[in-house]
Amino acid sequence: MSRIYVLASLPGAGKTTTALLLERHFLGQDLRVACLQQNKGQSDVHTYLSAGCCHYTVPLEATKSREAFERWAPRGYDVLIMEVTYPYTPFGAPYLIPFDAFNEVVPFEARADWKSFVFTKTLGYWKEYPSDTNFDPTELWDTVHDRTVQTIVTKIPSPLDGPCVDTGRVLHHPERFVCDTVEPRMTLPKSDRAVIAVGAFPGEYREIFPNLTWYRFDYASFLQEFRTGTYDVAIIGMCLNERLKFRDRPERPSIICYQPSVYCDLEKHPKNLPLKDNFGSILSAIRERAVGEPIVPEGSAYSEYNNRFWTYRPYPEREMIWREENVVFCNGWVLPQYLIREGFLEAA
């Protein structure tokens, strides 16, 4: 069994900082620790990779039950730390429902009336979205809070008598964090193939390919090695620069590309699609429908997840995975486990 500490909050509340401090706390106790995130693409992953963390992405399909989650929880760790963003939306709440306890990260300035703060932010996020339903941003509050919830106050000027993180990024009272237990069942293959990577990519690749060299976001140095073609696999990770283009395309090595725009001109999904289902209906669809079935009506908010992996798909006219010669293009944060299963990646 492994202990799992789930941290949930809105963006900018200090979850990632808290998770990294908690990881260092447990590493100091000679425990094996892995950091997990919901499947939200490139956001924050580079922070974990830069810190040298063992990092894994948990796909939406893992939220259907505790057993489903355990199939995606990595074996070999004493402690798992799971970060969840937007816990009161139908794509954040499912990650909390399998557990009996979670830690809610609350910034110091919002501690007096956290509920009002949450829903002001939620309404602000959704105000640009037309709604065909009676949208209620408080709809999932009771669903999420129907378990033990420990408040973790962040960005405090001086320590409190409770679990908190001060402005100097010092963690206080980590023993007061709440946790649950899981039986992790996921193992990944190991390969001695030489791999180079740039940008943000799923951290599982570093476990699958221990010989991976990450050039971070130094594209000049990466391209210098990329042109040689003397490696086995190159991973072109995600970045925020949609104008970035590659002229080079070595013929022999395998290339996994998470930024199709470096080679292709593609149109992204339109923004601000209407919300046609309430949050509760979407939550029920995720729990009850088979993975790959539509979650929401086409042309509505969240319809980018209507695909066989239930993973955000930025380019609607393309498949989740497609191959052009030796380049495998990923339409979103497609995990290497899916690529291996579908025959697009060899890990032997």
TIBASE-25091 format. One line per 3 residues: number of its first residue (from 1); their letters; for each residue x, y, z of N, C-alpha, C. Coordinates in steps of 0.05 Angstrom, whole numbers, m for minus. Last residue first. Layout:
BEGIN
NUM	a	X,Y,Z,X,Y,Z,X,Y,Z | ... .
This chain:
BEGIN
348	aae	221,m30,m524,237,m54,m519,267,m47,m520 | 183,6,m537,198,11,m512,215,m13,m504 | 157,40,m591,171,16,m582,187,22,m557 .
345	lfg	97,69,m609,122,73,m594,132,46,m585 | 50,56,m633,64,79,m644,91,83,m630 | 14,17,m613,35,9,m632,51,32,m645 .
342	eri	m21,28,m574,m31,31,m601,m10,25,m622 | 10,21,m528,m13,4,m532,m23,5,m561 | 46,64,m535,56,36,m534,33,17,m541 .
339	lyq	11,107,m531,27,104,m555,37,75,m557 | m9,101,m479,m27,98,m502,m12,93,m527 | 38,110,m450,24,84,m447,5,79,m470 .
336	plv	50,163,m461,65,142,m475,53,114,m472 | m10,203,m470,10,190,m453,25,168,m468 | m21,262,m502,m25,233,m505,m3,219,m490 .
333	wgn	m41,318,m500,m23,305,m480,m28,275,m480 | m50,331,m571,m55,335,m542,m35,319,m525 | m39,294,m616,m59,315,m615,m68,320,m586 .
330	cfv	23,276,m637,4,273,m615,m13,298,m613 | 54,243,m691,43,268,m680,22,261,m659 | 112,212,m707,86,207,m695,76,233,m681 .
327	vne	152,207,m763,142,225,m742,114,216,m733 | 168,179,m808,179,171,m782,171,189,m759 | 109,187,m842,136,176,m844,146,168,m816 .
324	erw	66,208,m798,76,217,m824,105,209,m826 | 12,187,m759,40,183,m767,44,194,m795 | m28,210,m704,m25,203,m732,5,202,m738 .
321	ime	m76,211,m652,m48,203,m660,m48,199,m690 | m126,233,m654,m110,237,m630,m81,231,m635 | m137,264,m719,m139,242,m699,m123,249,m675 .
318	rep	m160,331,m735,m141,309,m736,m147,288,m714 | m194,373,m728,m196,359,m753,m176,335,m755 | m184,397,m678,m208,380,m681,m209,364,m707 .
315	ypr	m133,401,m637,m137,404,m666,m160,386,m674 | m131,391,m581,m131,419,m591,m138,422,m620 | m162,351,m538,m152,350,m565,m153,378,m577 .
312	ytw	m156,323,m475,m160,347,m489,m147,346,m517 | m178,256,m473,m156,274,m469,m161,299,m486 | m206,208,m480,m216,229,m462,m194,248,m454 .
309	frn	m189,174,m519,m173,175,m495,m184,193,m474 | m224,181,m562,m221,154,m550,m204,153,m525 | m263,241,m547,m245,224,m564,m238,199,m549 .
306	nye	m283,294,m525,m298,272,m538,m280,258,m558 | m257,338,m507,m251,313,m493,m266,289,m505 | m278,381,m532,m251,373,m540,m243,347,m528 .
303	sya	m324,393,m507,m326,373,m528,m299,366,m539 | m323,433,m468,m311,407,m461,m313,386,m483 | m380,466,m494,m356,467,m476,m348,438,m468 .
300	sge	m402,438,m557,m406,451,m531,m380,451,m516 | m396,408,m602,m400,437,m606,m405,451,m580 | m431,350,m580,m411,362,m597,m417,392,m600 .
297	pvi	m447,342,m510,m455,345,m538,m433,358,m554 | m399,302,m473,m417,324,m475,m426,326,m504 | m374,253,m480,m379,262,m453,m401,284,m453 .
294	peg	m377,197,m524,m378,226,m520,m386,233,m491 | m333,142,m507,m359,152,m514,m360,182,m509 | m283,135,m485,m285,138,m514,m312,147,m524 .
291	var	m302,93,m433,m281,111,m443,m282,111,m474 | m372,90,m422,m347,77,m429,m327,97,m440 | m405,128,m370,m401,120,m398,m374,107,m402 .
288	eri	m405,141,m315,m422,120,m325,m415,110,m353 | m370,184,m303,m371,160,m285,m384,136,m298 | m379,221,m342,m352,211,m338,m353,185,m322 .
285	asl	m434,230,m334,m425,218,m359,m397,207,m356 | m434,255,m284,m447,229,m286,m437,215,m312 | m409,304,m298,m396,286,m278,m408,258,m280 .
282	isg	m447,325,m331,m421,318,m343,m407,298,m324 | m488,333,m295,m493,315,m317,m466,306,m330 | m465,371,m261,m473,345,m250,m477,325,m273 .
279	fnd	m459,417,m293,m436,403,m283,m443,374,m274 | m505,415,m350,m496,425,m324,m473,407,m314 | m491,426,m419,m499,408,m397,m490,420,m371 .
276	klp	m473,466,m451,m500,456,m457,m509,435,m436 | m439,523,m458,m442,502,m438,m470,491,m440 | m410,541,m521,m431,542,m501,m431,519,m482 .
273	lnk	m340,559,m527,m363,544,m536,m385,544,m514 | m291,589,m523,m317,599,m512,m341,586,m525 | m255,577,m585,m257,582,m556,m286,591,m549 .
270	phk	m246,523,m632,m255,550,m625,m259,553,m595 | m186,485,m636,m214,486,m629,m222,515,m624 | m139,507,m687,m146,497,m661,m176,499,m657 .
267	eld	m114,485,m749,m132,503,m735,m139,491,m708 | m45,479,m771,m70,468,m762,m87,489,m748 | 9,463,m806,m9,486,m802,m37,476,m796 .
264	cyv	66,427,m781,40,429,m794,26,455,m788 | 113,429,m752,114,418,m779,88,423,m794 | 101,453,m705,128,457,m715,131,447,m743 .
261	spq	49,438,m691,52,463,m706,81,468,m715 | 51,393,m658,49,389,m687,53,414,m703 | 82,378,m608,77,405,m617,74,403,m648 .
258	yci	96,327,m596,73,338,m581,66,367,m589 | 122,276,m632,119,305,m633,93,313,m619 | 174,232,m636,148,236,m623,143,265,m620 .
255	isp	210,198,m684,205,225,m672,176,225,m661 | 262,152,m695,234,156,m689,230,184,m676 | 314,165,m745,303,160,m718,273,163,m716 .
252	rep	318,176,m804,319,149,m792,306,147,m764 | 313,230,m822,298,209,m835,297,183,m819 | 303,293,m790,320,269,m795,303,245,m804 .
249	rdr	285,350,m807,269,326,m801,285,301,m808 | 286,421,m800,300,395,m801,281,373,m793 | 255,465,m791,261,459,m819,273,431,m822 .
246	fkl	204,478,m746,228,463,m751,232,458,m781 | 177,536,m715,178,518,m737,205,504,m739 | 134,571,m671,159,556,m674,157,536,m696 .
243	ren	87,594,m661,100,602,m686,126,587,m691 | 69,580,m612,56,567,m635,70,574,m661 | 99,572,m555,104,587,m580,93,572,m604 .
240	lcm	95,541,m511,74,561,m515,77,576,m541 | 106,471,m524,114,497,m514,92,517,m521 | 115,400,m517,98,424,m520,113,449,m511 .
237	gii	172,364,m547,151,369,m528,135,394,m534 | 194,317,m586,190,346,m588,166,352,m570 | 239,268,m576,213,277,m566,212,307,m569 .
234	avd	271,217,m613,270,246,m606,242,253,m598 | 307,157,m608,281,170,m607,285,200,m600 | 361,144,m618,340,126,m626,312,139,m628 .
231	ytg	412,185,m648,397,175,m625,376,156,m636 | 434,213,m690,450,191,m679,437,179,m653 | 417,257,m720,403,232,m723,417,208,m711 .
228	trf	435,310,m722,454,288,m726,440,261,m731 | 394,345,m710,402,343,m738,421,319,m743 | 392,342,m654,370,331,m670,378,326,m699 .
225	eql	435,373,m637,436,343,m634,415,330,m651 | 414,423,m652,441,415,m661,445,385,m659 | 366,424,m626,366,421,m656,394,413,m666 .
222	fsa	383,431,m573,368,408,m581,370,403,m611 | 406,482,m575,423,459,m569,409,433,m577 | 360,512,m589,384,513,m605,402,489,m601 .
219	ydf	323,504,m548,318,492,m575,343,492,m592 | 318,494,m487,341,504,m503,339,491,m531 | 283,478,m449,272,494,m471,294,507,m487 .
216	ryw	312,415,m438,294,435,m426,280,451,m449 | 335,373,m460,347,399,m466,330,422,m455 | 346,311,m432,327,333,m435,341,359,m438 .
213	tln	359,247,m450,372,273,m446,352,295,m452 | 347,182,m426,336,206,m438,353,231,m430 | 359,132,m405,380,146,m419,371,172,m433 .
210	pfi	311,111,m386,330,123,m367,352,138,m380 | 252,109,m410,278,112,m423,298,126,m403 | 211,105,m372,213,85,m394,241,85,m406 .
207	ery	221,150,m341,222,124,m329,226,102,m350 | 215,190,m377,240,188,m363,243,162,m348 | 162,185,m394,184,179,m413,211,175,m399 .
204	egp	131,205,m354,134,176,m356,157,168,m375 | 123,259,m360,146,250,m345,151,220,m346 | 104,285,m423,97,268,m400,122,256,m386 .
201	fag	137,348,m436,128,322,m445,121,305,m420 | 161,410,m459,146,396,m438,134,370,m450 | 226,415,m490,200,424,m483,187,408,m461 .
198	vai	259,357,m516,258,386,m512,230,394,m505 | 302,299,m517,276,312,m514,280,342,m509 | 329,236,m539,333,265,m533,305,278,m533 .
195	var	350,171,m522,328,189,m527,337,218,m521 | 371,106,m534,380,134,m530,358,153,m539 | 344,49,m500,346,65,m524,355,94,m517 .
192	dsk	334,14,m460,360,27,m460,365,44,m485 | 272,14,m424,286,11,m450,313,25,m447 | 219,m15,m388,244,m1,m388,259,m7,m414 .
189	plt	148,m4,m378,171,m19,m389,196,m2,m387 | 116,8,m315,123,17,m342,147,0,m352 | 60,m10,m276,88,m13,m281,93,m5,m310 .
186	mrp	8,2,m231,20,9,m256,50,5,m256 | m17,m4,m182,m15,m28,m199,0,m23,m225 | m22,14,m113,m14,20,m140,m9,m5,m156 .
183	evt	m70,20,m71,m53,m3,m79,m45,1,m108 | m74,75,m25,m81,61,m50,m62,38,m54 | m101,117,27,m82,96,18,m93,83,m8 .
180	dcv	m96,187,44,m112,162,40,m91,141,32 | m87,243,89,m79,225,67,m99,202,66 | m76,311,111,m91,286,111,m84,269,87 .
177	fre	m25,344,149,m38,339,123,m53,312,125 | 3,347,195,m25,352,197,m40,349,170 | 56,342,185,44,319,197,13,323,199 .
174	phh	73,392,168,66,373,147,52,348,159 | 82,444,195,63,423,205,55,404,183 | 103,484,141,99,481,170,77,460,175 .
171	lvr	151,500,93,128,484,100,126,480,130 | 171,560,63,177,540,84,151,526,92 | 171,604,29,168,577,18,179,556,38 .
168	gtd	166,653,51,193,643,46,194,615,35 | 113,656,62,122,670,38,151,664,32 | 95,589,85,99,618,88,110,630,62 .
165	vcp	43,543,88,68,550,74,72,580,75 | 14,498,136,15,522,120,42,525,106 | m25,468,186,m9,464,162,m10,488,144 .
162	gdl	m23,509,246,m36,490,229,m19,487,204 | m18,563,269,m19,538,284,m35,517,268 | 25,596,220,1,592,235,2,567,251 .
159	psp	82,639,207,70,612,211,44,613,228 | 71,698,167,84,685,190,69,659,195 | 47,710,118,71,725,126,86,713,150 .
156	ikt	31,656,71,26,670,97,51,686,105 | 24,624,26,31,653,23,26,669,48 | m31,581,46,m6,587,33,m1,617,32 .
153	vit	m61,532,87,m59,561,80,m32,567,69 | m99,479,78,m71,486,78,m69,515,69 | m152,444,108,m143,469,96,m113,473,99 .
150	qvt	m177,381,94,m158,395,111,m149,420,96 | m234,344,94,m220,365,80,m202,380,100 | m266,283,85,m249,298,103,m233,318,86 .
147	rdh	m326,292,45,m303,276,54,m287,293,73 | m357,325,10,m369,302,24,m347,282,31 | m340,365,m22,m334,367,7,m346,344,23 .
144	vtd	m358,353,m73,m329,353,m68,m323,351,m38 | m413,359,m66,m402,334,m76,m372,332,m69 | m417,413,m50,m423,392,m31,m412,365,m40 .
141	wle	m399,438,m100,m386,443,m74,m392,421,m54 | m422,434,m149,m406,412,m140,m393,416,m113 | m452,482,m156,m465,456,m159,m448,433,m147 .
138	tpd	m438,534,m158,m436,521,m132,m445,492,m133 | m448,553,m208,m421,547,m202,m417,534,m175 | m498,537,m249,m495,542,m220,m466,534,m213 .
135	fnt	m535,552,m305,m509,547,m294,m506,555,m265 | m582,525,m335,m582,543,m311,m556,538,m296 | m557,523,m402,m568,511,m378,m570,532,m356 .
132	dsp	m531,544,m444,m558,535,m450,m571,522,m425 | m487,599,m439,m497,574,m427,m526,569,m435 | m426,626,m464,m455,625,m464,m465,599,m453 .
129	yek	m370,645,m429,m382,622,m441,m413,625,m441 | m348,685,m401,m345,687,m430,m359,664,m445 | m354,670,m349,m371,692,m358,m370,695,m389 .
126	wyg	m323,631,m326,m344,622,m344,m360,645,m356 | m286,658,m294,m276,641,m315,m298,634,m335 | m320,684,m259,m303,700,m276,m293,684,m299 .
123	ltk	m341,640,m232,m359,657,m249,m343,674,m268 | m294,624,m206,m308,606,m225,m326,622,m243 | m284,669,m173,m264,661,m193,m278,643,m214 .
120	tfv	m329,666,m141,m323,691,m156,m304,685,m179 | m321,616,m119,m343,620,m138,m341,646,m153 | m276,624,m85,m277,603,m106,m298,609,m127 .
117	fsk	m294,664,m51,m271,669,m68,m271,649,m92 | m335,638,m23,m342,661,m40,m319,667,m60 | m302,600,3,m324,592,m15,m332,614,m34 .
114	wda	m267,630,36,m257,614,13,m279,607,m7 | m261,676,71,m286,667,58,m278,653,33 | m210,678,95,m233,686,110,m260,677,98 .
111	rae	m170,665,57,m177,646,78,m203,653,93 | m148,695,17,m175,685,13,m185,667,36 | m96,709,30,m115,731,27,m144,721,23 .
108	fpv	m70,658,32,m75,673,57,m96,694,53 | m99,606,m9,m81,629,m5,m89,646,18 | m108,539,4,m122,565,5,m101,587,9 .
105	ven	m117,474,m15,m96,495,m13,m110,522,m16 | m142,421,19,m150,444,2,m131,467,7 | m131,353,15,m121,378,27,m127,401,8 .
102	fad	m178,299,26,m160,314,10,m152,340,25 | m207,234,33,m196,258,45,m178,272,25 | m224,190,6,m239,197,30,m229,223,43 .
99	fpi	m230,187,m66,m215,188,m41,m232,198,m18 | m256,192,m115,m248,165,m106,m236,164,m78 | m264,250,m120,m286,232,m111,m277,204,m103 .
96	lyp	m222,277,m143,m225,277,m114,m244,256,m104 | m227,274,m197,m202,265,m186,m203,264,m155 | m277,298,m209,m274,268,m211,m248,258,m198 .
93	agf	m266,355,m204,m280,340,m183,m276,310,m185 | m246,369,m254,m228,369,m231,m240,352,m209 | m284,369,m292,m259,357,m300,m238,359,m278 .
90	pty	m328,397,m271,m331,368,m277,m306,354,m287 | m302,438,m217,m312,435,m244,m313,405,m250 | m277,444,m169,m306,447,m169,m318,448,m198 .
87	pyt	m222,442,m174,m236,419,m162,m266,421,m163 | m177,465,m207,m206,469,m212,m223,446,m200 | m128,412,m201,m135,440,m206,m165,442,m213 .
84	vem	m90,371,m159,m115,374,m174,m123,403,m176 | m36,328,m148,m45,356,m150,m69,358,m169 | m14,280,m103,m30,285,m126,m40,314,m126 .
81	ilv	38,241,m84,27,268,m80,13,276,m105 | 51,180,m52,43,193,m77,31,220,m69 | 100,141,m20,82,164,m18,77,174,m47 .
78	dyg	130,97,m34,117,97,m8,95,118,m6 | 130,64,m97,132,88,m82,118,85,m55 | 120,21,m132,147,26,m123,151,50,m106 .
75	rpa	73,37,m185,84,20,m164,112,30,m155 | 30,91,m201,56,77,m205,64,61,m180 | m37,85,m219,m19,94,m198,7,78,m200 .
72	wre	m72,63,m254,m55,84,m265,m36,95,m243 | m100,28,m223,m87,17,m248,m69,37,m260 | m122,60,m185,m99,44,m177,m85,32,m202 .
69	fae	m166,82,m213,m143,99,m206,m119,82,m200 | m198,36,m216,m188,48,m240,m164,66,m235 | m210,30,m161,m195,9,m175,m183,20,m201 .
66	rsk	m240,76,m152,m214,73,m138,m197,52,m152 | m265,100,m215,m267,85,m190,m240,85,m177 | m257,138,m255,m282,124,m254,m287,108,m229 .
63	tae	m209,163,m262,m226,174,m241,m252,158,m238 | m181,146,m305,m173,135,m279,m191,144,m257 | m196,176,m348,m208,149,m345,m202,137,m318 .
60	lpv	m163,221,m346,m190,223,m337,m203,196,m332 | m96,201,m324,m116,208,m344,m144,208,m332 | m44,229,m291,m67,211,m286,m89,219,m306 .
57	tyh	25,230,m301,0,242,m308,m22,221,m304 | 82,235,m257,63,219,m273,38,235,m278 | 150,240,m238,125,253,m244,108,236,m263 .
54	ccg	199,248,m194,186,227,m209,157,236,m213 | 234,311,m201,214,294,m188,207,270,m207 | 270,350,m215,280,323,m214,260,304,m201 .
51	asl	253,401,m225,260,395,m197,270,366,m194 | 240,398,m278,263,413,m271,272,407,m242 | 192,368,m273,215,356,m287,241,371,m279 .
48	yth	160,405,m246,166,380,m234,191,367,m247 | 159,445,m285,168,452,m258,176,426,m244 | 137,421,m330,165,428,m331,176,435,m303 .
45	vds	83,416,m313,100,392,m315,129,399,m315 | 53,464,m312,67,456,m288,86,432,m291 | 18,445,m369,18,463,m346,32,450,m322 .
42	qgk	12,410,m412,39,419,m405,41,435,m379 | m45,372,m391,m26,381,m411,0,390,m399 | m74,353,m349,m80,380,m358,m59,391,m377 .
39	nqq	m94,302,m317,m85,306,m344,m93,334,m353 | m69,312,m250,m91,306,m268,m81,312,m297 | m5,288,m227,m23,310,m235,m46,298,m251 .
36	lca	40,266,m176,20,260,m197,4,286,m203 | 104,247,m154,84,268,m157,66,262,m180 | 130,199,m108,124,206,m136,102,228,m135 .
33	vrl	181,175,m65,159,194,m69,156,198,m99 | 205,136,m13,204,138,m42,178,154,m49 | 238,163,45,215,150,32,216,155,2 .
30	dqg	273,189,78,283,166,63,259,150,52 | 256,236,97,251,213,114,258,187,101 | 265,270,55,282,273,78,278,251,99 .
27	lfh	221,257,24,248,248,15,268,249,38 | 183,286,53,183,257,54,209,245,44 | 200,339,40,196,331,68,197,300,70 .
24	rel	197,340,m15,223,343,m2,222,333,27 | 141,337,m21,158,316,m32,185,317,m18 | 126,385,2,118,361,15,135,337,5 .
21	lla	147,420,m35,157,421,m8,150,396,7 | 116,406,m80,145,402,m81,158,403,m53 | 65,420,m62,71,392,m69,101,387,m69 .
18	ttt	70,475,m55,64,458,m32,72,429,m38 | 79,490,m109,99,496,m89,95,478,m64 | 29,473,m129,54,460,m139,77,465,m119 .
15	kga	m8,506,m101,m8,476,m99,18,464,m107 | m17,561,m100,7,550,m88,8,520,m85 | m58,584,m128,m60,583,m99,m35,573,m85 .
12	gpl	m57,583,m183,m44,606,m170,m46,605,m140 | m120,552,m195,m93,559,m204,m83,583,m188 | m152,524,m136,m152,539,m161,m124,544,m170 .
9	sal	m139,457,m110,m145,486,m108,m147,498,m135 | m114,401,m73,m132,413,m93,m136,442,m88 | m76,344,m62,m77,373,m58,m94,385,m80 .
6	vyi	m72,283,m30,m85,297,m52,m86,327,m45 | m28,235,m17,m35,261,m7,m46,276,m31 | m28,167,m3,m31,187,m24,m42,213,m11 .
3	rsm	14,112,14,m1,135,23,m4,155,0 | 7,46,m12,21,72,m12,3,93,0 | 17,m24,0,0,0,0,18,25,0 .
